[in-house]
Amino acid sequence: MLTALLLFFPLAAALLLHFFKGGTARVVAFGAALLEFVLAVVVAIASKSSSATQFAIDQPWIASSGIRFHIGLDGLSLLLVLLTTFLVPLIMLASFRHEYKNASAFYALILFMQTGLIGVFVSLDAFLFYFFWEVALIPIYFIAGVWGGERRIQVTFKFFLYTIIGSLFMLAAFVYLYFQTGVNGAPRSSDLLAFYNLSLSAAEQSWLFWLIFIAFAVKMPVFPFHTWQPDTYTESPAPATMLLSGIMLKMGIYGTLRWLLPVVPLGVSQWSKPVMVLAVIGIIYGAIIAIRQRDMKRLIAYSSLSHVGLMAAGVFSLTQLGLQGAVIQMLAHGVNAVGMFFVIDCIERRTGTREIADLGGLTRHTPVLSVTFLVMLLSTVALPLTAGFVGEFLLLAGVYEYSAWLGAIAGLTIIFAAVYLLRMFQRVMLGPDTSFTATIRDLTGAELAVLVPLILLVFWIGLFPNTFLHISEPSIIQLLDIVKR
């Protein structure tokens, strides 16, 4: 019952917003998002640290075909539900500084997207998973397409096209897997456990691997499936960029852990090395392109591509360190990305530009902005005692355990990140005075209300990572047992 409430409460709130307008709509939406976070915390407190699925609901959905409405939570999905419900109210609060036309529709779409995201993380039936996978795409398409920048139409269409085509590959794989169930007179099923227990040949798993992997690789994204990302992040309004980078890309990593590795382990074993190479190429490629960027938002977009490459490499290392690193880095990257994009939005709103060359000397009149910007930046660089360090250390250890050479190359991400992020900070905040230096204002109380919780979580994850690692550990161990059996 608790899982169903987590899933459908944002949807009910989104429908309710139809009856509110303007400022009232955003207050109601924010209140609903806060209540959803409180509910997620209650569920986390009530849950037990084990690999078993908890708070499950398993009811017929399309009974004649064996498709069921099967949802539930384990340690892995619980952490991502917590991340989603923590970030959504902060993203809404960040959007309060902008006046969006048809505010009730704007905030309803955010809540609708939250329903899709949570649905992805709690689904235990393949077709239900695919349903929510597509549901999460619809609201972000309209948010970016209606409230985005000048090139929003073509950019959003490219994003939609990439995602929908990748999803169709996954659907084809799920349909094939569904028809492999039901042997010896048993009914067909699309349940996750039914897929886990299939006896597929190595040849079948080989091509099924690519059908499923492409869908997840596009969503993360992993090189070379990334070309939609920089333009979409840049042209989307700030809340949409935060949703995409902070939460939505985690769908691909989660899907890889939940649906790819244990369903086609022989395919994973066969193709893990090429994927690892692609992931490491993405790490270096994203970092080098980030160094060359002049637009702060675009720089962080390529930085995100580089960090996601490291997460993908950690996952395909098939080590406990790598998988745990991917889980903790999903949390850290979500917090860091939302914080960085929000700070950039604060600067752009005050100066009217995101161009690094046009800015400089801002720290003289914005000490609070400078400190918060630096904290989020250093966490992204993976400074010890911050959230970014724990995830990257575990990921690099996992990749190194898989291959010392790949681990050494992947480790360059820390050096590159320090180069492009610290240089950006130096030029924007510490450079010579510009026309904005004397007139720029420091952060307001409302803006600090967004950044302070993010900063607290940066240090919580950095100082007490076991708070989160022990939640996911039983599920990760079980997953590795399935993959390697």
RACORCOR-V191767 format. One record per residue. N is the residue number from 0. RES is the residue in one letter. SS is DSSP state (hx for helix, st for strand, lp for the rest). PHI is phi in degrees with one decimal (none if undefined). PSI is psi as a letter, one per 40 degrees, with the letter a starting at -180 (999 if undefined). Layout:
# RACORCOR-V191767
N/RES/SS/PHI/PSI, N/RES/SS/PHI/PSI
This chain:
# RACORCOR-V191767
0/M/lp/none/d, 1/L/hx/-64.4/d, 2/T/hx/-64.7/d, 3/A/hx/-63.6/d, 4/L/hx/-65.0/d, 5/L/hx/-58.1/d, 6/L/hx/-74.8/d, 7/F/hx/-99.1/e, 8/F/hx/-61.8/d, 9/P/hx/-61.5/d, 10/L/hx/-65.2/d, 11/A/hx/-62.5/d, 12/A/hx/-64.9/d, 13/A/hx/-62.3/d, 14/L/hx/-66.7/d, 15/L/hx/-66.2/d, 16/L/hx/-63.7/e, 17/H/hx/-56.7/d, 18/F/hx/-93.8/e, 19/F/lp/-124.4/i, 20/K/lp/-129.1/i, 21/G/hx/51.7/b, 22/G/hx/-62.0/d, 23/T/hx/-64.6/d, 24/A/hx/-61.9/d, 25/R/hx/-71.3/d, 26/V/hx/-67.5/d, 27/V/hx/-62.7/d, 28/A/hx/-62.5/d, 29/F/hx/-63.8/d, 30/G/hx/-61.9/d, 31/A/hx/-65.0/d, 32/A/hx/-65.3/d, 33/L/hx/-65.1/d, 34/L/hx/-62.4/d, 35/E/hx/-62.9/d, 36/F/hx/-66.1/d, 37/V/hx/-60.2/d, 38/L/hx/-62.6/d, 39/A/hx/-63.7/d, 40/V/hx/-64.9/d, 41/V/hx/-60.4/d, 42/V/hx/-62.3/d, 43/A/hx/-62.7/d, 44/I/hx/-66.9/d, 45/A/hx/-77.9/e, 46/S/lp/-78.6/i, 47/K/lp/-110.3/i, 48/S/lp/-79.0/g, 49/S/lp/-156.4/i, 50/S/lp/-84.1/e, 51/A/lp/-71.5/i, 52/T/lp/-75.2/h, 53/Q/st/-119.3/i, 54/F/st/53.9/f, 55/A/st/-82.8/i, 56/I/st/-129.2/h, 57/D/st/-135.1/g, 58/Q/st/-127.5/i, 59/P/st/-59.7/h, 60/W/st/-114.1/c, 61/I/st/-116.1/g, 62/A/hx/-59.4/d, 63/S/hx/-65.1/d, 64/S/hx/-107.1/e, 65/G/lp/76.0/e, 66/I/st/-91.9/h, 67/R/st/-122.9/i, 68/F/st/-87.9/g, 69/H/st/-116.2/h, 70/I/st/-130.8/i, 71/G/st/179.6/i, 72/L/st/-128.7/h, 73/D/lp/-125.5/a, 74/G/hx/-60.6/d, 75/L/hx/-66.0/d, 76/S/hx/-69.9/d, 77/L/hx/-61.2/d, 78/L/hx/-61.8/d, 79/L/hx/-75.2/d, 80/V/hx/-65.8/d, 81/L/hx/-61.8/d, 82/L/hx/-60.6/d, 83/T/hx/-62.2/d, 84/T/hx/-72.3/d, 85/F/hx/-75.2/d, 86/L/hx/-80.6/d, 87/V/hx/-58.8/d, 88/P/hx/-62.2/d, 89/L/hx/-68.7/d, 90/I/hx/-64.0/d, 91/M/hx/-63.1/d, 92/L/hx/-62.1/d, 93/A/hx/-63.6/d, 94/S/hx/-79.7/e, 95/F/lp/-62.5/d, 96/R/lp/-76.4/e, 97/H/lp/-112.1/i, 98/E/lp/-98.1/h, 99/Y/lp/-98.5/h, 100/K/lp/-63.5/i, 101/N/lp/55.1/g, 102/A/hx/-60.4/d, 103/S/hx/-62.2/d, 104/A/hx/-68.9/d, 105/F/hx/-59.8/d, 106/Y/hx/-75.5/d, 107/A/hx/-64.1/d, 108/L/hx/-65.3/d, 109/I/hx/-63.0/d, 110/L/hx/-67.3/d, 111/F/hx/-62.4/d, 112/M/hx/-65.4/d, 113/Q/hx/-60.9/d, 114/T/hx/-59.5/d, 115/G/hx/-62.9/d, 116/L/hx/-63.5/d, 117/I/hx/-64.3/d, 118/G/hx/-58.9/d, 119/V/hx/-61.1/d, 120/F/hx/-77.2/d, 121/V/hx/-108.0/e, 122/S/st/-71.8/h, 123/L/lp/-121.6/e, 124/D/st/-122.5/h, 125/A/hx/-61.3/d, 126/F/hx/-75.0/d, 127/L/hx/-67.8/d, 128/F/hx/-58.6/d, 129/Y/hx/-63.2/d, 130/F/hx/-59.0/d, 131/F/hx/-72.1/d, 132/W/hx/-56.9/d, 133/E/hx/-76.1/d, 134/V/hx/-59.2/d, 135/A/hx/-64.9/d, 136/L/hx/-75.7/d, 137/I/hx/-61.3/d, 138/P/hx/-64.5/d, 139/I/hx/-68.7/d, 140/Y/hx/-61.7/d, 141/F/hx/-74.9/d, 142/I/hx/-60.8/d, 143/A/hx/-70.9/d, 144/G/hx/-75.0/d, 145/V/hx/-93.3/d, 146/W/hx/-108.1/e, 147/G/lp/-84.4/a, 148/G/lp/-80.6/a, 149/E/lp/-63.4/d, 150/R/lp/-96.5/f, 151/R/hx/-62.7/d, 152/I/hx/-66.3/d, 153/Q/hx/-67.5/d, 154/V/hx/-67.6/d, 155/T/hx/-67.4/d, 156/F/hx/-63.8/d, 157/K/hx/-62.6/d, 158/F/hx/-59.1/d, 159/F/hx/-63.1/d, 160/L/hx/-64.1/d, 161/Y/hx/-57.0/d, 162/T/hx/-67.9/d, 163/I/hx/-68.8/d, 164/I/hx/-66.2/d, 165/G/hx/-59.5/d, 166/S/hx/-64.8/d, 167/L/hx/-66.4/d, 168/F/hx/-59.9/d, 169/M/hx/-62.9/d, 170/L/hx/-60.8/d, 171/A/hx/-59.6/d, 172/A/hx/-64.4/d, 173/F/hx/-63.8/d, 174/V/hx/-62.5/d, 175/Y/hx/-61.1/d, 176/L/hx/-61.9/d, 177/Y/hx/-59.5/d, 178/F/hx/-76.2/e, 179/Q/hx/-87.2/e, 180/T/lp/-83.5/i, 181/G/lp/80.0/f, 182/V/hx/-76.0/i, 183/N/hx/56.7/f, 184/G/hx/83.2/e, 185/A/lp/-72.3/i, 186/P/lp/-68.7/i, 187/R/lp/-69.1/i, 188/S/lp/-149.8/i, 189/S/lp/-110.7/e, 190/D/st/-69.1/i, 191/L/hx/-57.3/d, 192/L/hx/-66.3/d, 193/A/hx/-63.9/d, 194/F/hx/-68.7/d, 195/Y/hx/-61.0/d, 196/N/lp/-92.8/e, 197/L/lp/-70.2/i, 198/S/lp/-107.8/g, 199/L/lp/-102.8/i, 200/S/lp/-71.4/i, 201/A/hx/-61.5/d, 202/A/hx/-65.4/d, 203/E/hx/-62.8/d, 204/Q/hx/-65.3/d, 205/S/hx/-63.8/d, 206/W/hx/-80.0/d, 207/L/hx/-64.7/d, 208/F/hx/-54.5/d, 209/W/hx/-71.0/d, 210/L/hx/-61.7/d, 211/I/hx/-77.5/d, 212/F/hx/-61.9/d, 213/I/hx/-58.8/d, 214/A/hx/-60.3/d, 215/F/hx/-74.9/d, 216/A/hx/-65.7/d, 217/V/hx/-65.9/d, 218/K/hx/-71.6/d, 219/M/hx/-61.6/d, 220/P/lp/-98.6/i, 221/V/lp/-110.1/i, 222/F/lp/-55.6/h, 223/P/lp/-100.4/f, 224/F/lp/-93.4/f, 225/H/lp/-100.7/e, 226/T/lp/-64.8/e, 227/W/lp/-75.6/d, 228/Q/hx/-68.6/d, 229/P/hx/-59.2/d, 230/D/hx/-65.8/d, 231/T/hx/-64.9/d, 232/Y/hx/-61.8/d, 233/T/hx/-74.1/d, 234/E/hx/-83.8/e, 235/S/lp/-73.0/i, 236/P/lp/-64.3/i, 237/A/hx/-53.0/d, 238/P/hx/-61.2/d, 239/A/hx/-66.7/d, 240/T/hx/-61.6/d, 241/M/hx/-65.2/d, 242/L/hx/-64.1/d, 243/L/hx/-63.9/d, 244/S/hx/-81.0/d, 245/G/hx/-76.7/d, 246/I/hx/-127.9/d, 247/M/hx/-64.6/d, 248/L/lp/-66.1/d, 249/K/hx/-67.3/d, 250/M/hx/-58.6/d, 251/G/hx/-66.7/d, 252/I/hx/-68.2/d, 253/Y/hx/-61.5/d, 254/G/hx/-60.1/d, 255/T/hx/-62.3/d, 256/L/hx/-68.6/d, 257/R/hx/-84.5/d, 258/W/hx/-114.1/d, 259/L/hx/-89.6/d, 260/L/lp/-57.6/d, 261/P/lp/-81.3/e, 262/V/lp/-83.1/d, 263/V/lp/-126.2/g, 264/P/hx/-62.3/d, 265/L/hx/-69.3/d, 266/G/hx/-65.9/d, 267/V/hx/-63.0/d, 268/S/hx/-60.3/d, 269/Q/hx/-72.3/d, 270/W/hx/-110.4/e, 271/S/hx/-63.1/d, 272/K/hx/-65.2/d, 273/P/hx/-59.2/d, 274/V/hx/-67.4/d, 275/M/hx/-59.4/d, 276/V/hx/-63.8/d, 277/L/hx/-60.7/d, 278/A/hx/-63.3/d, 279/V/hx/-68.5/d, 280/I/hx/-58.7/d, 281/G/hx/-61.6/d, 282/I/hx/-59.6/d, 283/I/hx/-71.6/d, 284/Y/hx/-60.1/d, 285/G/hx/-59.8/d, 286/A/hx/-67.9/d, 287/I/hx/-66.0/d, 288/I/hx/-66.5/d, 289/A/hx/-61.8/d, 290/I/hx/-59.3/d, 291/R/lp/-87.7/e, 292/Q/lp/-78.2/i, 293/R/lp/-112.2/e, 294/D/st/-94.9/h, 295/M/hx/-61.0/d, 296/K/hx/-66.1/d, 297/R/hx/-68.9/d, 298/L/hx/-61.0/d, 299/I/hx/-68.0/d, 300/A/hx/-61.4/d, 301/Y/hx/-71.0/d, 302/S/hx/-60.5/d, 303/S/hx/-61.8/d, 304/L/hx/-58.8/d, 305/S/hx/-64.0/d, 306/H/hx/-69.7/d, 307/V/hx/-66.4/d, 308/G/hx/-57.9/d, 309/L/hx/-67.3/d, 310/M/hx/-63.1/d, 311/A/hx/-62.9/d, 312/A/hx/-62.4/d, 313/G/hx/-62.8/d, 314/V/hx/-63.1/d, 315/F/hx/-82.8/e, 316/S/lp/-70.4/d, 317/L/lp/55.7/f, 318/T/lp/-114.1/i, 319/Q/hx/-63.4/d, 320/L/hx/-61.4/d, 321/G/hx/-64.3/d, 322/L/hx/-70.6/d, 323/Q/hx/-65.0/d, 324/G/hx/-62.1/d, 325/A/hx/-63.0/d, 326/V/hx/-65.0/d, 327/I/hx/-69.2/d, 328/Q/hx/-74.2/d, 329/M/hx/-60.3/d, 330/L/hx/-65.6/d, 331/A/hx/-63.4/d, 332/H/hx/-65.2/d, 333/G/hx/-59.3/d, 334/V/hx/-66.8/d, 335/N/hx/-63.7/d, 336/A/hx/-64.7/d, 337/V/hx/-62.1/d, 338/G/hx/-63.5/d, 339/M/hx/-66.3/d, 340/F/hx/-66.5/d, 341/F/hx/-69.7/d, 342/V/hx/-61.1/d, 343/I/hx/-62.3/d, 344/D/hx/-64.9/d, 345/C/hx/-61.5/d, 346/I/hx/-66.0/d, 347/E/hx/-63.9/d, 348/R/hx/-65.8/d, 349/R/hx/-83.7/d, 350/T/hx/-112.0/e, 351/G/lp/80.1/e, 352/T/lp/-147.2/i, 353/R/lp/-115.1/e, 354/E/st/-72.9/h, 355/I/hx/-60.4/d, 356/A/hx/-65.5/d, 357/D/hx/-86.4/e, 358/L/lp/-113.4/i, 359/G/lp/161.0/i, 360/G/lp/69.0/e, 361/L/hx/-70.4/d, 362/T/hx/-65.8/d, 363/R/hx/-62.9/d, 364/H/lp/-116.2/e, 365/T/lp/-134.8/g, 366/P/hx/-63.8/d, 367/V/hx/-69.5/d, 368/L/hx/-58.7/d, 369/S/hx/-62.7/d, 370/V/hx/-66.5/d, 371/T/hx/-65.0/d, 372/F/hx/-59.1/d, 373/L/hx/-66.5/d, 374/V/hx/-62.7/d, 375/M/hx/-64.5/d, 376/L/hx/-66.4/d, 377/L/hx/-67.5/d, 378/S/hx/-66.9/d, 379/T/hx/-66.1/d, 380/V/hx/-73.7/e, 381/A/lp/77.2/f, 382/L/lp/-68.1/h, 383/P/lp/-52.9/i, 384/L/lp/78.9/e, 385/T/lp/-111.4/i, 386/A/hx/-60.1/d, 387/G/hx/-63.2/d, 388/F/hx/-67.8/d, 389/V/hx/-60.6/d, 390/G/hx/-62.8/d, 391/E/hx/-68.2/d, 392/F/hx/-62.5/d, 393/L/hx/-65.4/d, 394/L/hx/-62.9/d, 395/L/hx/-65.4/d, 396/A/hx/-64.7/d, 397/G/hx/-66.5/d, 398/V/hx/-66.0/d, 399/Y/hx/-63.4/d, 400/E/hx/-62.0/d, 401/Y/hx/-73.6/d, 402/S/lp/-156.6/h, 403/A/hx/-62.2/d, 404/W/hx/-66.2/d, 405/L/hx/-64.9/d, 406/G/hx/-62.5/d, 407/A/hx/-65.3/d, 408/I/hx/-67.8/d, 409/A/hx/-61.6/d, 410/G/lp/-64.7/e, 411/L/hx/-64.2/e, 412/T/hx/-57.9/d, 413/I/hx/-67.0/d, 414/I/hx/-66.0/d, 415/F/hx/-61.2/d, 416/A/hx/-61.3/d, 417/A/hx/-62.4/d, 418/V/hx/-64.1/d, 419/Y/hx/-77.0/d, 420/L/hx/-79.6/d, 421/L/hx/-67.7/d, 422/R/hx/-65.4/d, 423/M/hx/-61.0/d, 424/F/hx/-62.9/d, 425/Q/hx/-61.0/d, 426/R/hx/-74.1/d, 427/V/hx/-82.1/d, 428/M/hx/-99.4/d, 429/L/hx/-116.9/e, 430/G/lp/-71.3/a, 431/P/lp/-64.8/i, 432/D/lp/-60.0/i, 433/T/lp/-128.8/a, 434/S/lp/-65.6/e, 435/F/lp/-90.6/e, 436/T/lp/-60.1/d, 437/A/lp/-80.0/d, 438/T/lp/-107.3/e, 439/I/lp/-69.2/i, 440/R/lp/-102.5/i, 441/D/lp/-78.2/i, 442/L/lp/-63.1/i, 443/T/lp/-89.3/i, 444/G/hx/-61.4/d, 445/A/hx/-64.4/d, 446/E/hx/-70.6/d, 447/L/hx/-65.7/d, 448/A/hx/-63.0/d, 449/V/hx/-81.8/d, 450/L/hx/-79.4/d, 451/V/hx/-61.8/d, 452/P/hx/-59.8/d, 453/L/hx/-65.1/d, 454/I/hx/-65.1/d, 455/L/hx/-60.7/d, 456/L/hx/-70.9/d, 457/V/hx/-55.8/d, 458/F/hx/-80.1/d, 459/W/hx/-63.0/d, 460/I/hx/-64.2/d, 461/G/hx/-68.8/d, 462/L/hx/-92.3/d, 463/F/lp/-129.4/g, 464/P/lp/-63.6/d, 465/N/hx/-64.8/e, 466/T/hx/-53.6/d, 467/F/hx/-101.8/d, 468/L/hx/-64.8/d, 469/H/hx/-72.5/d, 470/I/hx/-70.9/d, 471/S/hx/-87.3/e, 472/E/hx/-56.2/d, 473/P/hx/-59.2/d, 474/S/hx/-68.4/d, 475/I/hx/-66.8/d, 476/I/hx/-62.9/d, 477/Q/hx/-62.9/d, 478/L/hx/-61.8/d, 479/L/hx/-64.8/d, 480/D/hx/-62.8/d, 481/I/hx/-66.9/d, 482/V/hx/-66.6/d, 483/K/hx/-100.5/e, 484/R/lp/-73.1/999
